[in-house]
Amino acid sequence: MASTLHVAREAISLLNSPRTARIRECEHPDCSRLFCDLSHGGRRRRCGMGTCGTKAKSATYRRRKKERIAALRRMPQEAEGSETGRKIRPNEVMAGTRTSARLTR
């Protein structure tokens, strides 16, 4: 009971403060948490990196990687290594540049 009372008091205090404009809802589709954006720029989009932020960043990374692989398969002449003439394996493209991908023999 004491912790519920404490949370209620903190919520009232927050709603009466200038920080009310910084209360946001997490943008992750599976989350409905509210948080107070205390970042310098006020552009925070997720409740926390431990849960929603990690999921969103991982999904974005997988989507970009999939797009890069598809682009390499559509343009095989551009998948040639410029100095060595070796082909880049599409499943090993990491950062999206030919210099960061591993080369095959």
Residue pairs with C-beta under 8 A, 6 or more apart in sequence:
14 20
14 23
14 36
19 36
19 38
22 36
22 37
22 38
22 42
23 34
23 35
23 36
23 37
24 34
24 35
24 36
24 37
24 44
24 45
25 32
25 33
25 34
26 32
26 33
26 34
26 35
26 45
26 46
26 47
26 52
27 45
27 46
27 52
27 56
28 46
28 47
28 51
28 52
28 55
28 56
30 52
30 55
31 46
31 47
31 51
31 52
33 47
33 52
34 47
35 44
35 47
35 48
37 43
37 44
38 44
46 52
46 53
46 56
64 96
65 93
65 94
68 90
68 93
68 96
69 90
69 91
69 93
72 78
72 79
72 88
72 90
72 93
73 90
79 87
79 88
79 90
80 86
80 87
80 88
81 87
81 88
81 98
81 103
82 98
84 103
86 103
86 104
86 105
87 103
87 104
88 98
88 101
88 102
88 103
88 104
89 101
89 102
89 104
92 101
92 102
93 101
94 100
94 101
95 101
